[in-house]
Amino acid sequence: MKKALAVGVVLLGLLAVPAKATEFGILLDKTIGRAEALGGSGSSALPNGGYDRSSPTGIGFRAAYTFLDLKAADLGAAITYHPKSQDDLTSGGTKYGSFADQYLAIGVQADWKLLMDLHAGLDLRSEKVTTTATGDSTSLVRPWVKAGVGYSVPTPVSPFVRVEVAMPLTKDDNGSNSPDDFRKAMAPTLQVALYGGIRF
């Protein structure tokens, strides 16, 4: 409840600031988790040992507001909502349900308008990771950095497309103490995405 209220306050604050440009887009992405041996997970539903890499494919939605426009570059803020995406969780060729991830992110971003558009940003993501084998989920908040390259049409309503790569600045390597620790350790460590939309 407190988290939802905080997000609402931030959104109202963003909407109250007169933006120089507005952006709406859709993110088609694949997230990649770790694939290495983890010790006992603290649950009979999940075995000891190594797990195959979890790579869910999903879709997200983003809105951004540009506050500083220097013609060749601009600075803005963005909010991204990514519903649940999931992939099979397997170990030794045996399926143990699925592993799912979803997030809400608020961040800042910069874009440089050259022959190709260059993009860089920093997000704070509130993530929720779930394992169906245990029927539980774990929440975590991590900063992510992202970078991208793309192209936009220089018109008043400007369609654009961009390839993005994002990585968390922190990760939890201790997956052996409990199902909660296991989910944190298996959380995504890389995101590759195709992002497109309009800017006006």
C-alpha positions in Angstrom: 0.0 0.0 0.0 2.8 2.4 0.9 4.7 1.5 -2.3 1.6 2.2 -4.4 1.0 5.5 -2.7 4.6 6.6 -3.2 4.4 5.7 -7.0 1.1 7.7 -7.2 2.8 10.8 -5.6 5.7 10.6 -8.1 3.3 10.2 -11.0 1.3 13.3 -10.0 4.5 15.2 -9.5 5.7 14.3 -13.0 2.3 15.3 -14.5 2.4 18.6 -12.7 5.6 19.7 -14.4 5.2 21.2 -17.9 7.0 18.9 -20.2 8.7 20.0 -23.4 8.0 16.6 -25.0 6.1 13.5 -24.2 6.9 10.0 -25.1 4.9 6.8 -25.1 6.3 3.4 -26.1 6.1 -0.4 -25.9 9.0 -2.5 -24.8 9.5 -6.1 -26.2 12.1 -7.7 -24.2 13.9 -10.8 -23.0 15.4 -10.9 -19.5 18.2 -13.3 -18.7 18.9 -14.8 -15.2 21.8 -16.7 -13.8 22.6 -20.3 -14.6 25.0 -21.7 -12.0 25.0 -24.2 -9.1 23.1 -23.0 -6.1 23.0 -24.9 -2.8 20.0 -26.1 -0.9 17.0 -23.9 -1.5 15.4 -24.6 1.8 12.3 -26.2 0.1 11.5 -29.7 -0.9 9.8 -28.3 -4.0 13.2 -27.2 -5.3 16.2 -29.5 -5.5 19.8 -28.7 -4.7 22.2 -28.1 -7.5 22.4 -26.1 -10.8 19.5 -24.6 -12.7 19.2 -23.8 -16.4 19.2 -20.1 -17.2 15.8 -18.5 -16.9 15.0 -16.2 -19.9 11.4 -14.9 -19.9 10.1 -12.9 -22.8 7.7 -10.2 -22.1 6.2 -6.8 -22.9 6.3 -3.5 -21.1 4.9 0.0 -21.3 6.7 3.3 -20.8 5.9 7.0 -20.6 8.6 9.7 -20.5 8.7 13.5 -20.1 11.5 15.7 -21.4 12.3 18.6 -19.1 15.5 19.9 -20.7 15.7 20.1 -24.5 19.1 21.2 -25.9 18.2 20.4 -29.5 21.0 17.9 -30.0 20.3 16.3 -26.6 17.6 16.2 -24.0 17.1 15.1 -20.4 13.9 13.6 -19.0 12.2 11.2 -16.6 10.4 8.0 -17.3 8.1 5.4 -15.7 7.9 1.8 -17.0 5.4 -0.9 -16.1 6.3 -4.4 -17.0 3.6 -7.1 -16.3 4.6 -10.6 -15.4 6.7 -12.6 -17.8 7.8 -16.2 -17.1 9.9 -19.1 -18.3 10.3 -22.7 -17.2 12.5 -23.4 -14.2 14.5 -26.5 -14.9 17.3 -28.5 -13.3 19.0 -31.5 -14.9 16.4 -31.6 -17.6 13.5 -31.7 -15.1 10.9 -28.9 -14.9 10.2 -27.4 -11.5 7.3 -25.1 -12.4 8.2 -21.6 -13.7 10.1 -18.6 -12.8 8.4 -15.2 -13.3 9.4 -11.5 -13.0 7.6 -8.2 -13.2 8.5 -4.7 -12.3 7.7 -1.0 -12.0 10.5 1.4 -12.7 11.0 5.2 -12.3 14.1 6.7 -13.7 16.0 9.5 -15.5 17.2 9.3 -19.1 19.3 11.3 -21.7 19.1 11.1 -25.4 21.6 12.4 -28.0 20.2 13.1 -31.5 23.1 12.3 -33.9 23.0 10.3 -37.1 21.6 7.6 -34.9 19.9 8.4 -31.6 21.9 7.4 -28.5 20.2 6.7 -25.2 21.3 6.3 -21.6 19.4 6.0 -18.4 19.2 5.0 -14.8 16.1 3.3 -13.3 15.0 2.3 -9.9 13.0 -0.9 -10.3 10.6 -2.4 -7.8 10.7 -6.1 -8.9 8.6 -9.1 -8.0 10.0 -12.5 -8.7 7.9 -15.7 -8.3 8.5 -19.4 -8.3 5.4 -21.5 -9.0 7.0 -24.6 -7.5 6.8 -23.0 -4.0 3.9 -20.8 -4.7 5.7 -17.8 -3.3 7.1 -14.5 -4.5 9.8 -12.1 -3.4 10.1 -8.3 -3.8 13.3 -6.4 -4.3 14.3 -2.9 -5.3 17.4 -2.5 -7.4 19.0 0.3 -9.5 19.4 -0.5 -13.2 21.5 1.2 -15.9 20.4 1.1 -19.5 21.8 2.1 -22.9 20.4 2.0 -26.4 20.8 3.1 -30.0 18.0 3.8 -32.4 16.4 6.1 -35.0 13.5 8.6 -34.9 11.7 10.4 -37.7 12.2 14.2 -37.3 8.5 15.2 -37.5 6.2 17.0 -35.0 4.8 13.6 -34.0 8.0 11.5 -34.2 7.9 7.7 -34.4 11.0 6.0 -33.1 12.6 2.6 -32.6 15.5 1.7 -30.4 17.4 -1.4 -29.2 18.1 -1.3 -25.5 20.3 -3.2 -23.1 19.9 -2.9 -19.3 21.7 -4.4 -16.3 21.2 -4.2 -12.5 23.9 -2.5 -10.4 23.4 -5.0 -7.6 22.7 -8.7 -7.4 22.3 -11.3 -4.7 24.7 -14.3 -5.0 23.5 -16.1 -1.9 20.8 -18.5 -3.2 21.2 -21.3 -0.7 19.6 -20.3 2.5 15.8 -20.2 1.7 13.3 -20.0 -1.2 13.4 -16.2 -0.7 17.2 -16.1 -1.2 16.9 -18.4 -4.1 14.5 -16.1 -5.9 16.7 -13.1 -5.3 19.7 -14.9 -6.6 17.8 -16.1 -9.8 16.4 -12.5 -10.5 17.3 -11.1 -13.9 20.9 -9.9 -14.5 20.4 -8.7 -18.1 17.6 -7.3 -20.3 17.7 -7.0 -24.0 14.8 -5.1 -25.6 13.3 -3.6 -28.7 11.6 -0.4 -27.8 9.4 1.7 -30.1 6.7 4.4 -29.9 6.0 8.0 -30.6 7.3 11.3 -29.2 5.4 14.6 -29.5 
